[in-house]
Amino acid sequence: MEALLRLNALPAGQSGTVAAVDGQGALERRLQELGLTRGALVRCLDRRKSGRAGCYDVRGTVLALRRSDSRGVWLECKS
């Protein structure tokens, strides 16, 4: 069964597939330009202890995103 989860809630070491990007204007476009498009596989590499940022592997590229920016990305994750 697949569950929807926001990217900022994805635990380190886990992965999911992008289901939707729910940003506002320029932010949504920027996230998509970074490779966060529907169907892309995303793996959480690390999460900062402060909880304000996370590192993700997206299409072979490592991205560091603020928690506020990663909230707009919805993932389908196997539970």
Summary of the structure (lengths in Angstrom):
residues: 79
radius of gyration: 11.2
end to end distance: 6.0
largest distance: 32.9
contacts: 227
relative contact order: 0.36
helix: 19%
strand: 47%
